[in-house]
Amino acid sequence: MSVFAIQTAHSGAIAAELYFRENDSPPRALLELGGGFGKSLADLVRIFPAATAFFVDLPINMALAAYIF
């Protein structure tokens, strides 16, 4: 496991904590714009498995994210 993977997982956990401070129910959708290869969105999908995920980026990054995840 890389330091980057730990940092992005930690960021996802912080985002989830901040979300639940203001909301009682989990989100219905997740949107990541310019997400690189999708690691942050993948972490959030693990935290919120019922949410629909949308990933928007340049075509090469979309292809890389589809290959990895």
C-alpha positions as CSV (number, residue, x, y, z in Angstrom):
1,M,0.0,0.0,0.0
2,S,1.4,3.4,-1.0
3,V,1.4,6.6,1.0
4,F,-0.9,8.1,-1.8
5,A,-3.4,5.4,-1.3
6,I,-3.5,6.0,2.5
7,Q,-3.8,9.7,2.0
8,T,-6.8,9.4,-0.5
9,A,-8.5,6.9,1.8
10,H,-8.1,9.3,4.7
11,S,-9.5,12.1,2.6
12,G,-12.5,10.0,1.7
13,A,-13.1,9.2,5.4
14,I,-13.0,12.9,6.2
15,A,-15.4,13.7,3.4
16,A,-17.8,11.1,4.8
17,E,-17.6,12.5,8.3
18,L,-18.3,16.0,7.1
19,Y,-21.2,14.8,5.0
20,F,-22.8,13.0,7.9
21,R,-22.5,16.1,10.2
22,E,-25.0,17.9,8.0
23,N,-27.1,14.9,6.6
24,D,-28.9,12.0,8.2
25,S,-29.1,9.8,5.1
26,P,-26.3,8.7,2.7
27,P,-25.9,10.5,-0.6
28,R,-27.8,9.1,-3.6
29,A,-25.1,10.2,-6.1
30,L,-21.4,11.0,-6.1
31,L,-19.7,13.1,-8.8
32,E,-16.0,13.5,-9.4
33,L,-14.8,16.0,-12.0
34,G,-11.2,15.6,-13.2
35,G,-10.6,12.7,-10.9
36,G,-7.4,11.4,-12.5
37,F,-7.6,7.6,-12.3
38,G,-10.5,7.5,-9.9
39,K,-9.0,6.4,-6.6
40,S,-10.9,9.0,-4.6
41,L,-14.2,8.1,-6.1
42,A,-13.5,4.4,-5.6
43,D,-12.9,5.1,-1.9
44,L,-16.1,7.1,-1.6
45,V,-18.1,4.3,-3.4
46,R,-16.7,1.9,-0.7
47,I,-18.0,4.2,2.0
48,F,-21.4,4.9,0.3
49,P,-22.1,1.6,-1.7
50,A,-25.7,2.5,-2.5
51,A,-24.8,5.8,-4.2
52,T,-24.6,6.1,-8.0
53,A,-21.1,7.3,-9.0
54,F,-20.4,9.6,-11.9
55,F,-16.8,10.1,-13.1
56,V,-15.9,12.8,-15.6
57,D,-12.4,13.4,-17.0
58,L,-10.4,13.5,-20.1
59,P,-10.8,10.4,-22.3
60,I,-7.4,8.9,-21.5
61,N,-8.0,9.2,-17.8
62,M,-11.5,7.7,-18.2
63,A,-9.9,4.7,-20.0
64,L,-7.3,4.3,-17.3
65,A,-9.9,4.4,-14.5
66,A,-12.0,1.9,-16.4
67,Y,-9.0,-0.4,-16.7
68,I,-8.0,-0.1,-13.0
69,F,-11.4,-0.2,-11.4
